[in-house]
Amino acid sequence: MIVVNTNIISYFYLNSDYSSIAEQTFKKDPVWSAPLLWRSEFRNVLTFYIKKNIITLTEAIEIFEFAEELLKENEYEINYAQVLSLSHSSGCSAYDCEFVNLAKDLDITLVTEDKKILKNFPESAMSMYQFLEPH
């Protein structure tokens, strides 16, 4: 199991330059987890795609349902005090620190392409490319 942030979920379900590597990440570890925040963030991404006429409302609903199915039973409440502490010490947003906090709590890797998270939390986070490197 890995923690994935909303960008990775978006790359997996929406066509982008990172879609292929997101699919490879899923093939390596198909058990994805995230804080409940992912739902709101992903709905926001889908709304953006609808407004840009990239996808339809019907497609957005279907995509969200697929993502919801993927993450069911692997969504978590987050300790707000730990998130605030991580955000304060790193300068990262509280949103981003929810994903970091979850990875730390579960003692698993956070896979993200967010450069600020990667820089501030190298012990917990890695890029999709790092995750796919043979060990």
N, C-alpha and C positions, 0 to 999 in steps of 0.2 A: 504494500500500500504506500502511496505517496500523497502528499498534499499538493494540489495544483491551485494556482490563483486564477482569477477570472479570465485573464488574458489567454492562458493555456486552454481553458474551456472554450473560449471564443475561437481561437485558432483551430481547434478540433472540429467545431461545428459550422464555422463560417469560412468561406474561401478567402485565403490570404497567402502571403509569401511563406508563412510559418505552418500552414496546414499539413504539409507532408511530414515535417518533423514532429508535429503534434501527434499525428497518426502513429509514427514510429515510437514515440514516447508511450502511447497507449498500448501498443503491441508489447513493449517491454514490461509494462506494469499496468494492467487494466483496472486496478482497484484504486480509484481516485477518491480523495476526501477533500473537504473544504469547510470553512466556517459557514454558518447560515447566510452570512453577508453575500456570498456568491450569487444568491438568487436575485437580490436587488441590483447588484452590479451587472449581472448578465441581462436582466430585463432592460437595463439602461442601454447596453450595447445593442440589443435587438431593436430597441426603439430608434436608435441612431440609424441602423441599417434600413429600417422601414422608411424613415424620413428621407433618406438618400435614394429611395426606390431601388435598393439592392435586393431586398426581399419583401414579400407581402406580409400582411398581418397574419394570414393563415399559415404561411411558412414559419414565421416567428413563433407562433403558438406551438407548432409541431416541433420545432427545434428545441424550444424550452422544455417541452415534455420529454424529449429524448435525453436532454441533459439531466433533467430531474430524475429520470429512471436510472441513469448512470451513477448518480451521486446518492441515491436513496440508501439509507442505513449508514452513510458515511458523511453525514452533515453534523456539525458540532456547534454547541453554544461555546462562547469564549469568555474567559475571565477578564472583565473590563480593567481591573487594576493592573494585571500583567500587560495588557495591550497598551495602556497609558504609559507604563514604565518603559516598555520597549520603544514606543514612539518618542518619548522624551529623550531617551539615551541615544537614539539613532538619528533622529530628525526625519524618519520615515513617517508617512501618514498612519493614522490609527487604522485606516482601512487595510493598508498593507501589513501592518503589524498583527492583524487578526490571523492572517495566513501564517506568519512567522510563529506566532504564539501556538497555533494548532500543531505545527510541525514539531516544535519543542515539547509540547505536552504529550504528543504521541510518540516522540523520539523517532521520527521518520523524516525523510527529505522533503523540502518544499521545492517544487520545480516551477521556475518562473523565468521570464525574460526581462524582468524589471531590474535595471542596472543598479538602482539605489539599494534595493533589497540584497542583490548579489554582493554588492560592495560592503554593506553593513552587517550582513549575516552569513559570512562564508561557511560557518560551521553548520548552518541549517539549510541553506539554499544553494541550488545550482541551476544552471541553464539547462534547457533541453539537450543541447549539444554535449554538455558535461555529463548529463545523466545517461546519454547513449554511448559514451565512450566505454570501451572494454576496460574492465578493472583487473 
